[in-house]
């Protein structure tokens, strides 16, 4: 997945309430919560990161929370779960909570974070159904179809070549992303990779990606020249669709191509759906298809 950095401010109307979730200027010595939670259908253990942000002498200073921290999530079915046990990440000063058995499903999730009476933040998102990836193949290459519902605003669709390398009498499995196109101009070769795709606003969305055989052969030749013919074996090609809800799409769309996956740049924030603080509450739903390659 491409790297991410926050760049500019975006306004977002939340829950038809007229609330502005662009960033306000943090008053001197004022404290705010930074909240980061991306629901992921690939795991039963969700991770939420919470941090305190204080403006001091014109600078935004992130700090860990010493105060008791409480996180409550309301499930679309109506029940709620509260989490209080945190682990401090020494390198980032984030308080980390591991949320087990959330039973991720489609519907609206509500998030409430409370460090103490003066530090409170909340948000909600609508999670759609899991995407469906279908791949067809002909003598020219592959066509990847991704179908989903309207609550998904966009996606990354990534093809990976899976291969095995012999190193020191051991076989190690590896993968490499396959560019969707190769442009050769004399001695220069340009690899074009799949970027972020924005879906239409239709209730049911179907998107397709073309991957020519020439792109796969290009990567195979590159690996063979690097490792040697006898040391590399090509196993399969895997197509992965990462679909994003509206909030996470806006967050990623503003920051694609930068340096830190899902990071929160406190000095230059650009988008948040966390009311009373900053950060992101979103969802990524993933599906994949793997096709074997016959050597």
PyMOL commands that set and color helices and strands:
alter all, ss='L'
color gray80, all
select helices_A, chain A and resi 213-227+246-253
alter helices_A, ss='H'
color red, helices_A
select strands_A, chain A and resi 13-14+19-20+31-40+45-56+59-63+70-74+80-83+87-88+95-100+107-116+119-127+132-138+141-149+152-167+170-177+181-185+188-192+197-198+204-212+232-245+277-292
alter strands_A, ss='S'
color yellow, strands_A
deselect
rebuild
show_as cartoon
